[in-house]
């Protein structure tokens, strides 16, 4: 990262060893080339491709698909498109949240919390204050924090999940309705710019849910 600004920078090492007439190394000619613009462009392209793949998967869900089916489709698409180890969504109730739908190769980390994929957690001990979760899973924090009042973070650390990003989900009235939480095993693997992009994804999911809900209501009438 940049020592002055803290921004992430990428460099390509083009150093070479110089040798004398006998072939013995005499010194090193060091050259580092800043390739940050190229890496950022590659990351943006990867994200755009993942974004399109996820939207295509969501749009392909049956018209009568319920909220659970759509969220599970979205989570699996996120895992496939962005190489995540775990993704879960939890609704917000009384300022708390807990995983309701989840997917990913590291999903077994939730086993110790006695949750079921399509049901509510069995007790309040498995819930987490939303504000605390968002504070410990921001682009600035980047790494999973062990918080006694946030059991998912402690369990994630035990499972080896080092990076986390929590995305607040809002409805059309800008009311906080849920939290989308993403994990990777690599440390600090969510660049700060990813937060806004995943926020856009969360809004797309909410828009689809709202569209399907309105369509069902229209059909019922």
C-alpha positions, 0 to 999 in steps of 0.5 A, a space after each residue: 500500500 501507499 505509505 503516504 495515503 494508505 491506498 493499495 498499489 501494485 508493482 511489477 518487479 523488473 529487477 535483474 542481476 548483473 554479472 562480470 565477465 566470469 559470470 559472477 553476480 556483481 550487483 542488482 539493477 532494481 526496477 519497479 514499475 507501477 502497474 496499479 491502473 492495469 490491475 484496477 482495470 482488471 479488477 473492474 472487468 472481473 467485477 463487471 463480468 461477475 455482476 452481469 453473471 449474477 443478474 442473469 442468474 437472478 433474472 432466470 429464476 422462475 416468476 413464482 420464486 419466493 424470497 428465499 429461492 431468490 436470495 439463495 440463487 443470489 448467494 450462490 451466484 455471488 460465490 461463483 462470480 466473485 470467488 467468495 468462501 461464504 455469503 449470507 443474508 440476514 433480515 434486520 429485526 429490532 436492531 439485530 440480525 442473523 443468517 437466514 440464507 447462506 451459501 459457499 464452501 465455508 458454510 459449515 462455519 455456521 453449524 456451531 450456531 445451530 442455524 437452519 438455512 430456511 429458518 430462524 435461529 433458535 435463540 437470541 444468543 445467535 443474533 448479532 447487533 446490526 450496528 456492531 456487525 457493520 462496524 466490524 465488517 467495513 472496507 476500512 476494517 477489512 479483516 474479521 474482528 473477534 467481537 463477543 457480541 457478534 458470534 458470527 465473527 468469532 465463528 468465522 475466525 475459527 473457520 479461517 475466514 479472514 476478510 469480511 464485508 457487510 453490506 446494508 440492504 435498504 428498501 425503496 423507502 431507504 429503510 434498513 431491511 437486512 445485511 449481506 455479509 461476504 467472507 474470504 479466507 485471504 486477509 484484506 481481500 476486499 478493496 475499499 471500492 468493492 463496498 459501493 459495488 456490492 451495495 449496487 448488487 444488494 439494491 438489484 436484489 431488492 429491486 427484483 424482490 420488489 418487482 416479483 412481489 408487486 407482480 404476485 399482488 397484481 396477479 392475485 387481484 
